[in-house]
């Protein structure tokens, strides 16, 4: 064992110190916001103006540029919520608790958007706003999982107990993710099968795939911005009585 | 230009979808941003009060 204290482990631990994280998140945020805005501008222009009309669905297919990124992010945010919950249960890491709490409301928003935009796409294409199809139903269950997590965490007064109870719920709910993903293969659904994430070759034209990926990137950066901001709020909340927060706010107001 | 807004007859589906998305994305981001500013303001008020109450 070396006596050098500056190993990767100590560096990792110092990264976990709240004032450092608060500052780091504050430094990264403007860049993330800028990239997010640029991706949205490019993706929207390409998707709504440049991309060709679909030969089967006409212009209605353009909902894909918000529907698919929302659906992807609804599952990605849930994976982060569950992963951070597992880390917080095993290592009692405060940062992981903050990330889990930060992911839930925005993840619920993505799930809601996937359902609403899907409904607005389903009406002209399938002739129905809603069908009890396996893909739609499992996505609706995902929304209830998010809402259940938020209600449970809000209902318990003690912050750490609340986070731990929520973490267990979030981890149990992970079984829903493969169900959503494979629902279009396991059951005979009205919802179409995967077009982009097929292993052989995506069955979507490049001129439509590029704006879709730009929009997916924009949503990813939106999520990053939300998590960075909410983690800062969480840190301020839990560290409100410490000397460094005291110094931070007096320096701000003077 | 008006052809663009008509979306080949699907305007009543495409534009609401985009509007809902824009609203949700803005609300989820602006909410926490404003909450942080508000919290800094509140905390600085509390700190200032505590500092004046403290006997010199």
Contacts between the chains, C-beta under 8 A, distances in Angstrom:
chain1	res1	chain2	res2	distance
A	48	B	4	7.8
A	49	B	4	7.3
A	53	B	8	6.7
A	58	B	8	4.7
A	58	B	9	7.3
A	58	B	10	6.4
A	59	B	7	4.3
A	59	B	8	3.5
A	59	B	9	7.5
A	59	B	10	5.0
A	59	B	14	6.5
A	60	B	7	7.5
A	60	B	8	7.5
A	60	B	10	4.0
A	60	B	13	5.9
A	60	B	14	6.5
A	62	B	7	7.0
A	62	B	14	5.6
A	63	B	13	6.9
A	63	B	14	6.0
A	63	B	17	4.9
A	66	B	17	6.1
A	66	B	18	6.3
A	66	B	21	4.5
A	67	B	17	7.3
A	70	B	21	7.0
A	105	B	28	6.6
A	106	B	28	4.8
A	109	B	24	4.9
A	109	B	25	7.7
A	109	B	27	7.7
A	109	B	28	4.8
A	112	B	24	6.8
A	113	B	20	6.7
A	113	B	21	5.4
A	113	B	24	5.5
A	116	B	17	7.2
A	116	B	20	5.4
A	117	B	17	4.4
A	117	B	20	7.1
A	117	B	21	6.5
A	120	B	13	4.7
A	120	B	14	7.8
A	120	B	16	5.9
A	120	B	17	4.4
A	121	B	13	6.7
A	121	B	17	7.0
A	123	B	13	6.3
A	124	B	10	6.0
A	124	B	13	5.3
A	222	B	25	5.7
A	222	B	28	7.9
A	222	B	29	6.6
A	225	B	29	5.8
A	226	B	28	5.6
A	226	B	29	5.5
A	226	B	32	6.4
A	229	B	29	7.2
A	229	B	32	4.2
A	229	B	33	5.4
A	229	B	36	6.4
A	230	B	32	4.7
A	232	B	36	5.7
A	233	B	32	5.6
A	233	B	35	5.4
A	233	B	36	5.1
A	233	B	39	6.5
A	236	B	36	6.8
A	236	B	39	5.3
A	236	B	40	7.4
A	236	B	43	7.1
A	237	B	39	7.3
A	240	B	43	6.0
A	245	B	43	6.6
A	246	B	47	5.5
A	248	B	40	7.8
A	249	B	40	5.7
A	249	B	43	4.5
A	249	B	44	3.9
A	249	B	47	5.5
A	250	B	44	6.4
A	250	B	47	5.6
A	250	B	48	7.3
A	250	B	51	7.7
A	252	B	40	5.7
A	252	B	44	6.0
A	253	B	41	8.0
A	253	B	44	4.0
A	253	B	48	6.8
